[in-house]
């Protein structure tokens, strides 16, 4: 699943592919905003962690992975 994270005062958004469910990502965002640590921590599909300070979050967009078409019919 694709997750886009907007960070305040940054020109580009963070985009990662995660194996977490939309509910798990939403729960992680809620915990980051209300919890003690103040950090949003997500793991991408390659096992890398992305950590963003919760007070710098502009938005989090949770979406489904687009299926890539292969071949001449994909145009």
PyMOL Python script that loads the backbone (N, CA, C, O; Angstrom):
from pymol import cmd

cmd.read_pdbstr("""\
ATOM      1  N   UNK A   1       0.832  -1.156   0.000  1.00  0.00           N
ATOM      2  CA  UNK A   1       0.000   0.000   0.000  1.00  0.00           C
ATOM      3  C   UNK A   1       0.886   1.230   0.000  1.00  0.00           C
ATOM      4  O   UNK A   1       1.961   1.220   0.600  1.00  0.00           O
ATOM      5  N   UNK A   2       0.453   2.281  -0.658  1.00  0.00           N
ATOM      6  CA  UNK A   2       1.220   3.508  -0.760  1.00  0.00           C
ATOM      7  C   UNK A   2       0.801   4.486   0.337  1.00  0.00           C
ATOM      8  O   UNK A   2      -0.386   4.686   0.593  1.00  0.00           O
ATOM      9  N   UNK A   3       1.803   5.088   0.976  1.00  0.00           N
ATOM     10  CA  UNK A   3       1.570   6.091   2.011  1.00  0.00           C
ATOM     11  C   UNK A   3       2.348   7.335   1.617  1.00  0.00           C
ATOM     12  O   UNK A   3       3.551   7.263   1.365  1.00  0.00           O
ATOM     13  N   UNK A   4       1.668   8.480   1.563  1.00  0.00           N
ATOM     14  CA  UNK A   4       2.308   9.764   1.282  1.00  0.00           C
ATOM     15  C   UNK A   4       2.239  10.607   2.536  1.00  0.00           C
ATOM     16  O   UNK A   4       1.180  10.745   3.149  1.00  0.00           O
ATOM     17  N   UNK A   5       3.380  11.172   2.916  1.00  0.00           N
ATOM     18  CA  UNK A   5       3.467  11.974   4.129  1.00  0.00           C
ATOM     19  C   UNK A   5       3.937  13.368   3.748  1.00  0.00           C
ATOM     20  O   UNK A   5       5.021  13.535   3.189  1.00  0.00           O
ATOM     21  N   UNK A   6       3.128  14.357   4.049  1.00  0.00           N
ATOM     22  CA  UNK A   6       3.523  15.750   3.847  1.00  0.00           C
ATOM     23  C   UNK A   6       4.177  16.262   5.120  1.00  0.00           C
ATOM     24  O   UNK A   6       3.652  16.085   6.219  1.00  0.00           O
ATOM     25  N   UNK A   7       5.329  16.899   4.956  1.00  0.00           N
ATOM     26  CA  UNK A   7       6.078  17.422   6.096  1.00  0.00           C
ATOM     27  C   UNK A   7       6.127  18.944   5.972  1.00  0.00           C
ATOM     28  O   UNK A   7       6.421  19.478   4.903  1.00  0.00           O
ATOM     29  N   UNK A   8       5.837  19.635   7.071  1.00  0.00           N
ATOM     30  CA  UNK A   8       5.862  21.097   7.066  1.00  0.00           C
ATOM     31  C   UNK A   8       7.245  21.595   6.698  1.00  0.00           C
ATOM     32  O   UNK A   8       8.250  21.014   7.107  1.00  0.00           O
ATOM     33  N   UNK A   9       7.299  22.662   5.932  1.00  0.00           N
ATOM     34  CA  UNK A   9       8.526  23.339   5.517  1.00  0.00           C
ATOM     35  C   UNK A   9       9.417  22.453   4.653  1.00  0.00           C
ATOM     36  O   UNK A   9      10.626  22.674   4.591  1.00  0.00           O
ATOM     37  N   UNK A  10       8.843  21.457   3.985  1.00  0.00           N
ATOM     38  CA  UNK A  10       9.583  20.610   3.051  1.00  0.00           C
ATOM     39  C   UNK A  10       8.910  20.709   1.684  1.00  0.00           C
ATOM     40  O   UNK A  10       7.683  20.697   1.585  1.00  0.00           O
ATOM     41  N   UNK A  11       9.706  20.806   0.651  1.00  0.00           N
ATOM     42  CA  UNK A  11       9.160  20.970  -0.697  1.00  0.00           C
ATOM     43  C   UNK A  11       8.554  19.694  -1.263  1.00  0.00           C
ATOM     44  O   UNK A  11       7.651  19.749  -2.098  1.00  0.00           O
ATOM     45  N   UNK A  12       9.047  18.552  -0.814  1.00  0.00           N
ATOM     46  CA  UNK A  12       8.585  17.278  -1.363  1.00  0.00           C
ATOM     47  C   UNK A  12       7.936  16.442  -0.273  1.00  0.00           C
ATOM     48  O   UNK A  12       8.262  16.566   0.908  1.00  0.00           O
ATOM     49  N   UNK A  13       7.020  15.596  -0.690  1.00  0.00           N
ATOM     50  CA  UNK A  13       6.391  14.679   0.241  1.00  0.00           C
ATOM     51  C   UNK A  13       7.177  13.373   0.299  1.00  0.00           C
ATOM     52  O   UNK A  13       7.889  13.026  -0.644  1.00  0.00           O
ATOM     53  N   UNK A  14       7.044  12.660   1.398  1.00  0.00           N
ATOM     54  CA  UNK A  14       7.650  11.344   1.535  1.00  0.00           C
ATOM     55  C   UNK A  14       6.662  10.321   1.005  1.00  0.00           C
ATOM     56  O   UNK A  14       5.487  10.348   1.372  1.00  0.00           O
ATOM     57  N   UNK A  15       7.116   9.425   0.154  1.00  0.00           N
ATOM     58  CA  UNK A  15       6.258   8.377  -0.403  1.00  0.00           C
ATOM     59  C   UNK A  15       6.920   7.044  -0.115  1.00  0.00           C
ATOM     60  O   UNK A  15       8.096   6.845  -0.420  1.00  0.00           O
ATOM     61  N   UNK A  16       6.154   6.127   0.476  1.00  0.00           N
ATOM     62  CA  UNK A  16       6.698   4.806   0.741  1.00  0.00           C
ATOM     63  C   UNK A  16       5.645   3.747   0.492  1.00  0.00           C
ATOM     64  O   UNK A  16       4.445   3.987   0.631  1.00  0.00           O
ATOM     65  N   UNK A  17       6.118   2.577   0.123  1.00  0.00           N
ATOM     66  CA  UNK A  17       5.264   1.403  -0.048  1.00  0.00           C
ATOM     67  C   UNK A  17       5.373   0.588   1.230  1.00  0.00           C
ATOM     68  O   UNK A  17       6.472   0.210   1.635  1.00  0.00           O
ATOM     69  N   UNK A  18       4.259   0.320   1.856  1.00  0.00           N
ATOM     70  CA  UNK A  18       4.254  -0.379   3.129  1.00  0.00           C
ATOM     71  C   UNK A  18       3.389  -1.630   3.038  1.00  0.00           C
ATOM     72  O   UNK A  18       2.417  -1.677   2.285  1.00  0.00           O
ATOM     73  N   UNK A  19       3.757  -2.634   3.812  1.00  0.00           N
ATOM     74  CA  UNK A  19       2.954  -3.851   3.893  1.00  0.00           C
ATOM     75  C   UNK A  19       1.943  -3.770   5.032  1.00  0.00           C
ATOM     76  O   UNK A  19       1.175  -4.707   5.249  1.00  0.00           O
ATOM     77  N   UNK A  20       1.941  -2.655   5.759  1.00  0.00           N
ATOM     78  CA  UNK A  20       0.973  -2.463   6.829  1.00  0.00           C
ATOM     79  C   UNK A  20      -0.401  -2.193   6.234  1.00  0.00           C
ATOM     80  O   UNK A  20      -0.520  -1.695   5.115  1.00  0.00           O
ATOM     81  N   UNK A  21      -1.438  -2.528   7.000  1.00  0.00           N
ATOM     82  CA  UNK A  21      -2.804  -2.275   6.551  1.00  0.00           C
ATOM     83  C   UNK A  21      -3.133  -0.794   6.764  1.00  0.00           C
ATOM     84  O   UNK A  21      -2.472  -0.125   7.558  1.00  0.00           O
ATOM     85  N   UNK A  22      -4.145  -0.277   6.067  1.00  0.00           N
ATOM     86  CA  UNK A  22      -4.549   1.114   6.293  1.00  0.00           C
ATOM     87  C   UNK A  22      -4.911   1.392   7.750  1.00  0.00           C
ATOM     88  O   UNK A  22      -4.647   2.482   8.257  1.00  0.00           O
ATOM     89  N   UNK A  23      -5.507   0.422   8.418  1.00  0.00           N
ATOM     90  CA  UNK A  23      -5.870   0.599   9.815  1.00  0.00           C
ATOM     91  C   UNK A  23      -4.628   0.717  10.707  1.00  0.00           C
ATOM     92  O   UNK A  23      -4.613   1.504  11.653  1.00  0.00           O
ATOM     93  N   UNK A  24      -3.587  -0.068  10.401  1.00  0.00           N
ATOM     94  CA  UNK A  24      -2.342   0.004  11.168  1.00  0.00           C
ATOM     95  C   UNK A  24      -1.652   1.353  10.978  1.00  0.00           C
ATOM     96  O   UNK A  24      -1.116   1.917  11.932  1.00  0.00           O
ATOM     97  N   UNK A  25      -1.664   1.870   9.754  1.00  0.00           N
ATOM     98  CA  UNK A  25      -1.055   3.170   9.491  1.00  0.00           C
ATOM     99  C   UNK A  25      -1.833   4.265  10.199  1.00  0.00           C
ATOM    100  O   UNK A  25      -1.240   5.161  10.800  1.00  0.00           O
ATOM    101  N   UNK A  26      -3.150   4.201  10.135  1.00  0.00           N
ATOM    102  CA  UNK A  26      -3.981   5.202  10.796  1.00  0.00           C
ATOM    103  C   UNK A  26      -3.756   5.165  12.309  1.00  0.00           C
ATOM    104  O   UNK A  26      -3.683   6.211  12.954  1.00  0.00           O
ATOM    105  N   UNK A  27      -3.648   3.982  12.861  1.00  0.00           N
ATOM    106  CA  UNK A  27      -3.385   3.835  14.287  1.00  0.00           C
ATOM    107  C   UNK A  27      -2.019   4.413  14.656  1.00  0.00           C
ATOM    108  O   UNK A  27      -1.884   5.065  15.692  1.00  0.00           O
ATOM    109  N   UNK A  28      -1.010   4.183  13.821  1.00  0.00           N
ATOM    110  CA  UNK A  28       0.331   4.716  14.080  1.00  0.00           C
ATOM    111  C   UNK A  28       0.323   6.244  14.043  1.00  0.00           C
ATOM    112  O   UNK A  28       0.990   6.885  14.855  1.00  0.00           O
ATOM    113  N   UNK A  29      -0.422   6.829  13.113  1.00  0.00           N
ATOM    114  CA  UNK A  29      -0.519   8.287  13.020  1.00  0.00           C
ATOM    115  C   UNK A  29      -1.217   8.846  14.258  1.00  0.00           C
ATOM    116  O   UNK A  29      -0.754   9.825  14.843  1.00  0.00           O
ATOM    117  N   UNK A  30      -2.329   8.228  14.658  1.00  0.00           N
ATOM    118  CA  UNK A  30      -3.057   8.682  15.840  1.00  0.00           C
ATOM    119  C   UNK A  30      -2.195   8.586  17.094  1.00  0.00           C
ATOM    120  O   UNK A  30      -2.192   9.496  17.924  1.00  0.00           O
ATOM    121  N   UNK A  31      -1.468   7.487  17.227  1.00  0.00           N
ATOM    122  CA  UNK A  31      -0.581   7.296  18.382  1.00  0.00           C
ATOM    123  C   UNK A  31       0.526   8.339  18.399  1.00  0.00           C
ATOM    124  O   UNK A  31       0.887   8.847  19.461  1.00  0.00           O
ATOM    125  N   UNK A  32       1.066   8.660  17.226  1.00  0.00           N
ATOM    126  CA  UNK A  32       2.136   9.656  17.144  1.00  0.00           C
ATOM    127  C   UNK A  32       1.637  11.040  17.554  1.00  0.00           C
ATOM    128  O   UNK A  32       2.354  11.799  18.207  1.00  0.00           O
ATOM    129  N   UNK A  33       0.407  11.358  17.167  1.00  0.00           N
ATOM    130  CA  UNK A  33      -0.139  12.675  17.479  1.00  0.00           C
ATOM    131  C   UNK A  33      -0.545  12.827  18.936  1.00  0.00           C
ATOM    132  O   UNK A  33      -0.507  13.929  19.482  1.00  0.00           O
ATOM    133  N   UNK A  34      -0.934  11.723  19.568  1.00  0.00           N
ATOM    134  CA  UNK A  34      -1.413  11.804  20.951  1.00  0.00           C
ATOM    135  C   UNK A  34      -0.470  11.173  21.962  1.00  0.00           C
ATOM    136  O   UNK A  34      -0.641  11.370  23.165  1.00  0.00           O
ATOM    137  N   UNK A  35       0.518  10.422  21.505  1.00  0.00           N
ATOM    138  CA  UNK A  35       1.384   9.668  22.400  1.00  0.00           C
ATOM    139  C   UNK A  35       2.518  10.481  22.993  1.00  0.00           C
ATOM    140  O   UNK A  35       2.660  11.675  22.729  1.00  0.00           O
ATOM    141  N   UNK A  36       3.313   9.812  23.793  1.00  0.00           N
ATOM    142  CA  UNK A  36       4.423  10.446  24.499  1.00  0.00           C
ATOM    143  C   UNK A  36       5.612  10.739  23.589  1.00  0.00           C
ATOM    144  O   UNK A  36       6.259  11.777  23.730  1.00  0.00           O
ATOM    145  N   UNK A  37       5.904   9.832  22.658  1.00  0.00           N
ATOM    146  CA  UNK A  37       7.121   9.981  21.860  1.00  0.00           C
ATOM    147  C   UNK A  37       7.033  11.118  20.856  1.00  0.00           C
ATOM    148  O   UNK A  37       8.030  11.790  20.591  1.00  0.00           O
ATOM    149  N   UNK A  38       5.856  11.340  20.298  1.00  0.00           N
ATOM    150  CA  UNK A  38       5.702  12.396  19.306  1.00  0.00           C
ATOM    151  C   UNK A  38       6.373  12.079  17.989  1.00  0.00           C
ATOM    152  O   UNK A  38       6.708  12.983  17.225  1.00  0.00           O
ATOM    153  N   UNK A  39       6.576  10.778  17.713  1.00  0.00           N
ATOM    154  CA  UNK A  39       7.215  10.352  16.477  1.00  0.00           C
ATOM    155  C   UNK A  39       6.310   9.390  15.717  1.00  0.00           C
ATOM    156  O   UNK A  39       5.738   8.465  16.293  1.00  0.00           O
ATOM    157  N   UNK A  40       6.192   9.627  14.411  1.00  0.00           N
ATOM    158  CA  UNK A  40       5.485   8.694  13.542  1.00  0.00           C
ATOM    159  C   UNK A  40       6.532   7.760  12.952  1.00  0.00           C
ATOM    160  O   UNK A  40       7.452   8.208  12.267  1.00  0.00           O
ATOM    161  N   UNK A  41       6.397   6.475  13.213  1.00  0.00           N
ATOM    162  CA  UNK A  41       7.335   5.486  12.709  1.00  0.00           C
ATOM    163  C   UNK A  41       6.592   4.482  11.847  1.00  0.00           C
ATOM    164  O   UNK A  41       5.676   3.804  12.312  1.00  0.00           O
ATOM    165  N   UNK A  42       6.996   4.391  10.583  1.00  0.00           N
ATOM    166  CA  UNK A  42       6.420   3.425   9.654  1.00  0.00           C
ATOM    167  C   UNK A  42       7.554   2.607   9.041  1.00  0.00           C
ATOM    168  O   UNK A  42       8.695   3.065   8.974  1.00  0.00           O
ATOM    169  N   UNK A  43       7.231   1.401   8.597  1.00  0.00           N
ATOM    170  CA  UNK A  43       8.215   0.520   7.973  1.00  0.00           C
ATOM    171  C   UNK A  43       7.800   0.254   6.536  1.00  0.00           C
ATOM    172  O   UNK A  43       6.652  -0.103   6.269  1.00  0.00           O
ATOM    173  N   UNK A  44       8.751   0.431   5.599  1.00  0.00           N
ATOM    174  CA  UNK A  44       8.413   0.178   4.203  1.00  0.00           C
ATOM    175  C   UNK A  44       8.546  -1.304   3.892  1.00  0.00           C
ATOM    176  O   UNK A  44       8.926  -2.094   4.756  1.00  0.00           O
ATOM    177  N   UNK A  45       8.234  -1.677   2.666  1.00  0.00           N
ATOM    178  CA  UNK A  45       8.211  -3.097   2.291  1.00  0.00           C
ATOM    179  C   UNK A  45       9.593  -3.726   2.240  1.00  0.00           C
ATOM    180  O   UNK A  45       9.697  -4.950   2.161  1.00  0.00           O
ATOM    181  N   UNK A  46      10.654  -2.937   2.282  1.00  0.00           N
ATOM    182  CA  UNK A  46      12.019  -3.470   2.309  1.00  0.00           C
ATOM    183  C   UNK A  46      12.580  -3.522   3.728  1.00  0.00           C
ATOM    184  O   UNK A  46      13.742  -3.878   3.925  1.00  0.00           O
ATOM    185  N   UNK A  47      11.759  -3.169   4.715  1.00  0.00           N
ATOM    186  CA  UNK A  47      12.171  -3.237   6.111  1.00  0.00           C
ATOM    187  C   UNK A  47      12.812  -1.972   6.645  1.00  0.00           C
ATOM    188  O   UNK A  47      13.251  -1.953   7.794  1.00  0.00           O
ATOM    189  N   UNK A  48      12.880  -0.911   5.848  1.00  0.00           N
ATOM    190  CA  UNK A  48      13.455   0.352   6.303  1.00  0.00           C
ATOM    191  C   UNK A  48      12.423   1.129   7.104  1.00  0.00           C
ATOM    192  O   UNK A  48      11.231   1.099   6.799  1.00  0.00           O
ATOM    193  N   UNK A  49      12.895   1.826   8.132  1.00  0.00           N
ATOM    194  CA  UNK A  49      11.993   2.631   8.964  1.00  0.00           C
ATOM    195  C   UNK A  49      12.040   4.091   8.543  1.00  0.00           C
ATOM    196  O   UNK A  49      13.102   4.638   8.244  1.00  0.00           O
ATOM    197  N   UNK A  50      10.871   4.705   8.526  1.00  0.00           N
ATOM    198  CA  UNK A  50      10.739   6.129   8.267  1.00  0.00           C
ATOM    199  C   UNK A  50      10.188   6.740   9.548  1.00  0.00           C
ATOM    200  O   UNK A  50       9.126   6.348  10.030  1.00  0.00           O
ATOM    201  N   UNK A  51      10.930   7.714  10.097  1.00  0.00           N
ATOM    202  CA  UNK A  51      10.539   8.346  11.352  1.00  0.00           C
ATOM    203  C   UNK A  51      10.375   9.843  11.103  1.00  0.00           C
ATOM    204  O   UNK A  51      11.291  10.508  10.620  1.00  0.00           O
ATOM    205  N   UNK A  52       9.184  10.365  11.442  1.00  0.00           N
ATOM    206  CA  UNK A  52       8.877  11.772  11.235  1.00  0.00           C
ATOM    207  C   UNK A  52       8.355  12.340  12.552  1.00  0.00           C
ATOM    208  O   UNK A  52       7.495  11.727  13.185  1.00  0.00           O
ATOM    209  N   UNK A  53       8.860  13.501  12.975  1.00  0.00           N
ATOM    210  CA  UNK A  53       8.300  14.134  14.176  1.00  0.00           C
ATOM    211  C   UNK A  53       6.828  14.489  13.939  1.00  0.00           C
ATOM    212  O   UNK A  53       6.488  15.089  12.919  1.00  0.00           O
ATOM    213  N   UNK A  54       5.975  14.123  14.865  1.00  0.00           N
ATOM    214  CA  UNK A  54       4.531  14.318  14.703  1.00  0.00           C
ATOM    215  C   UNK A  54       4.160  15.795  14.604  1.00  0.00           C
ATOM    216  O   UNK A  54       3.185  16.141  13.937  1.00  0.00           O
ATOM    217  N   UNK A  55       4.920  16.663  15.254  1.00  0.00           N
ATOM    218  CA  UNK A  55       4.584  18.089  15.196  1.00  0.00           C
ATOM    219  C   UNK A  55       4.928  18.719  13.848  1.00  0.00           C
ATOM    220  O   UNK A  55       4.596  19.880  13.610  1.00  0.00           O
ATOM    221  N   UNK A  56       5.587  17.972  12.965  1.00  0.00           N
ATOM    222  CA  UNK A  56       5.929  18.461  11.625  1.00  0.00           C
ATOM    223  C   UNK A  56       5.039  17.864  10.538  1.00  0.00           C
ATOM    224  O   UNK A  56       5.213  18.185   9.362  1.00  0.00           O
ATOM    225  N   UNK A  57       4.095  17.005  10.905  1.00  0.00           N
ATOM    226  CA  UNK A  57       3.200  16.395   9.918  1.00  0.00           C
ATOM    227  C   UNK A  57       2.239  17.427   9.359  1.00  0.00           C
ATOM    228  O   UNK A  57       1.581  18.145  10.112  1.00  0.00           O
ATOM    229  N   UNK A  58       2.158  17.501   8.041  1.00  0.00           N
ATOM    230  CA  UNK A  58       1.159  18.341   7.398  1.00  0.00           C
ATOM    231  C   UNK A  58      -0.058  17.491   7.033  1.00  0.00           C
ATOM    232  O   UNK A  58      -1.199  17.899   7.247  1.00  0.00           O
ATOM    233  N   UNK A  59       0.201  16.301   6.478  1.00  0.00           N
ATOM    234  CA  UNK A  59      -0.872  15.367   6.143  1.00  0.00           C
ATOM    235  C   UNK A  59      -0.282  13.987   5.942  1.00  0.00           C
ATOM    236  O   UNK A  59       0.920  13.834   5.723  1.00  0.00           O
ATOM    237  N   UNK A  60      -1.148  12.977   6.021  1.00  0.00           N
ATOM    238  CA  UNK A  60      -0.785  11.591   5.708  1.00  0.00           C
ATOM    239  C   UNK A  60      -1.876  11.051   4.800  1.00  0.00           C
ATOM    240  O   UNK A  60      -3.047  11.015   5.178  1.00  0.00           O
ATOM    241  N   UNK A  61      -1.489  10.631   3.603  1.00  0.00           N
ATOM    242  CA  UNK A  61      -2.434  10.077   2.636  1.00  0.00           C
ATOM    243  C   UNK A  61      -2.210   8.575   2.547  1.00  0.00           C
ATOM    244  O   UNK A  61      -1.116   8.111   2.225  1.00  0.00           O
ATOM    245  N   UNK A  62      -3.260   7.831   2.836  1.00  0.00           N
ATOM    246  CA  UNK A  62      -3.185   6.374   2.828  1.00  0.00           C
ATOM    247  C   UNK A  62      -3.949   5.881   1.611  1.00  0.00           C
ATOM    248  O   UNK A  62      -5.142   6.151   1.472  1.00  0.00           O
ATOM    249  N   UNK A  63      -3.266   5.158   0.728  1.00  0.00           N
ATOM    250  CA  UNK A  63      -3.912   4.679  -0.486  1.00  0.00           C
ATOM    251  C   UNK A  63      -3.521   3.259  -0.797  1.00  0.00           C
ATOM    252  O   UNK A  63      -2.681   2.667  -0.120  1.00  0.00           O
ATOM    253  N   UNK A  64      -4.130   2.722  -1.817  1.00  0.00           N
ATOM    254  CA  UNK A  64      -3.830   1.373  -2.275  1.00  0.00           C
ATOM    255  C   UNK A  64      -2.753   1.432  -3.347  1.00  0.00           C
ATOM    256  O   UNK A  64      -2.625   2.437  -4.046  1.00  0.00           O
ATOM    257  N   UNK A  65      -1.993   0.380  -3.479  1.00  0.00           N
ATOM    258  CA  UNK A  65      -0.965   0.285  -4.497  1.00  0.00           C
ATOM    259  C   UNK A  65      -1.622   0.134  -5.860  1.00  0.00           C
ATOM    260  O   UNK A  65      -2.523  -0.684  -6.045  1.00  0.00           O
ATOM    261  N   UNK A  66      -1.158   0.933  -6.804  1.00  0.00           N
ATOM    262  CA  UNK A  66      -1.671   0.829  -8.171  1.00  0.00           C
ATOM    263  C   UNK A  66      -0.999  -0.347  -8.856  1.00  0.00           C
ATOM    264  O   UNK A  66       0.215  -0.529  -8.755  1.00  0.00           O
ATOM    265  N   UNK A  67      -1.791  -1.136  -9.547  1.00  0.00           N
ATOM    266  CA  UNK A  67      -1.250  -2.280 -10.272  1.00  0.00           C
ATOM    267  C   UNK A  67      -0.641  -1.769 -11.566  1.00  0.00           C
ATOM    268  O   UNK A  67      -1.312  -1.104 -12.356  1.00  0.00           O
ATOM    269  N   UNK A  68       0.627  -2.078 -11.781  1.00  0.00           N
ATOM    270  CA  UNK A  68       1.319  -1.620 -12.976  1.00  0.00           C
ATOM    271  C   UNK A  68       1.049  -2.582 -14.127  1.00  0.00           C
ATOM    272  O   UNK A  68       1.221  -3.795 -14.010  1.00  0.00           O
ATOM    273  N   UNK A  69       0.622  -1.999 -15.236  1.00  0.00           N
ATOM    274  CA  UNK A  69       0.359  -2.815 -16.418  1.00  0.00           C
ATOM    275  C   UNK A  69       1.639  -2.927 -17.231  1.00  0.00           C
ATOM    276  O   UNK A  69       2.413  -1.974 -17.323  1.00  0.00           O
ATOM    277  N   UNK A  70       1.851  -4.073 -17.807  1.00  0.00           N
ATOM    278  CA  UNK A  70       3.051  -4.341 -18.593  1.00  0.00           C
ATOM    279  C   UNK A  70       2.618  -4.713 -20.003  1.00  0.00           C
ATOM    280  O   UNK A  70       1.651  -5.449 -20.199  1.00  0.00           O
ATOM    281  N   UNK A  71       3.352  -4.189 -20.980  1.00  0.00           N
ATOM    282  CA  UNK A  71       3.062  -4.555 -22.364  1.00  0.00           C
ATOM    283  C   UNK A  71       2.595  -3.364 -23.172  1.00  0.00           C
ATOM    284  O   UNK A  71       2.559  -2.235 -22.684  1.00  0.00           O
ATOM    285  N   UNK A  72       2.242  -3.632 -24.401  1.00  0.00           N
ATOM    286  CA  UNK A  72       1.836  -2.556 -25.293  1.00  0.00           C
ATOM    287  C   UNK A  72       0.444  -2.018 -24.983  1.00  0.00           C
ATOM    288  O   UNK A  72       0.119  -0.894 -25.366  1.00  0.00           O
ATOM    289  N   UNK A  73      -0.367  -2.788 -24.310  1.00  0.00           N
ATOM    290  CA  UNK A  73      -1.712  -2.350 -23.976  1.00  0.00           C
ATOM    291  C   UNK A  73      -1.744  -1.393 -22.807  1.00  0.00           C
ATOM    292  O   UNK A  73      -2.809  -0.876 -22.469  1.00  0.00           O
ATOM    293  N   UNK A  74      -0.603  -1.140 -22.174  1.00  0.00           N
ATOM    294  CA  UNK A  74      -0.558  -0.274 -21.001  1.00  0.00           C
ATOM    295  C   UNK A  74      -0.578   1.200 -21.354  1.00  0.00           C
ATOM    296  O   UNK A  74      -0.693   2.037 -20.460  1.00  0.00           O
ATOM    297  N   UNK A  75      -0.470   1.543 -22.625  1.00  0.00           N
ATOM    298  CA  UNK A  75      -0.391   2.940 -23.040  1.00  0.00           C
ATOM    299  C   UNK A  75      -1.686   3.590 -22.930  1.00  0.00           C
ATOM    300  O   UNK A  75      -1.810   4.775 -23.239  1.00  0.00           O
TER     301      UNK A  75
END
""", "prot")
cmd.dss("prot")
cmd.show_as("cartoon", "prot")
cmd.util.cbc("prot")
cmd.orient("prot")
